[in-house]
Amino acid sequence: MAQDAIFYRAQAAKAREEAGAAVLDNVRDRALRSVAAFETMAASAERVTKQREDRKIAATPSE
């Protein structure tokens, strides 16, 4: 899942560049919506990874 978050952050960066280079308002708006969506997906993937790690630690018997 960490790889997913990295991928989503990279896609958000590409969309940010596209928004910065856009001449047309609708193209810029679409790119900015993509940034928001990819950032949301990255945050979700990171949250899932953290929850998975927490469950794994909780399931490990302590010595």
Wavefront OBJ file of the C-alpha trace (Angstrom):
o trace
v 0.000 0.000 0.000
v 2.876 2.375 0.595
v 3.678 2.079 -3.091
v 0.105 3.123 -3.872
v 0.508 6.286 -1.801
v 3.783 7.077 -3.560
v 2.116 6.558 -6.939
v -0.842 8.763 -5.999
v 1.464 11.541 -4.759
v 3.432 11.348 -8.031
v 0.219 11.609 -10.031
v -0.859 14.598 -7.939
v 2.471 16.274 -8.680
v 1.991 15.699 -12.417
v -1.514 17.128 -12.257
v -0.183 20.133 -10.316
v 2.346 20.762 -13.101
v -0.385 20.425 -15.696
v -2.531 22.940 -13.798
v 0.368 25.367 -13.638
v 0.980 25.111 -17.362
v -2.674 25.244 -18.382
v -3.832 28.149 -20.479
v -7.521 27.298 -20.422
v -9.504 27.649 -17.206
v -11.371 24.375 -17.676
v -8.101 22.458 -18.178
v -6.615 24.056 -15.057
v -9.778 23.259 -13.061
v -9.731 19.634 -14.212
v -6.086 19.288 -13.250
v -6.749 20.805 -9.827
v -9.622 18.378 -9.277
v -7.212 15.585 -10.174
v -4.718 16.899 -7.629
v -7.391 16.838 -4.933
v -8.510 13.329 -5.885
v -4.981 11.906 -5.963
v -4.106 13.545 -2.634
v -7.249 12.039 -1.106
v -6.354 8.595 -2.468
v -2.793 8.916 -1.134
v -4.039 9.882 2.323
v -6.461 6.967 2.290
v -3.732 4.506 1.253
v -1.466 5.809 4.009
v -4.265 5.497 6.552
v -4.958 1.898 5.514
v -1.255 1.037 5.722
v -1.047 2.543 9.228
v -4.163 0.674 10.369
v -2.782 -2.585 8.978
v 0.518 -2.058 10.822
v -1.329 -1.211 14.050
v -3.435 -4.385 13.801
v -0.320 -6.441 13.150
v 1.390 -5.003 16.221
v -1.737 -5.557 18.339
v -1.968 -9.181 17.194
v 1.658 -9.898 18.058
v 1.904 -11.473 21.505
v 4.031 -9.425 23.888
v 6.860 -11.095 25.738
l 1 2 3 4 5 6 7 8 9 10 11 12 13 14 15 16 17 18 19 20 21 22 23 24 25 26 27 28 29 30 31 32 33 34 35 36 37 38 39 40 41 42 43 44 45 46 47 48 49 50 51 52 53 54 55 56 57 58 59 60 61 62 63
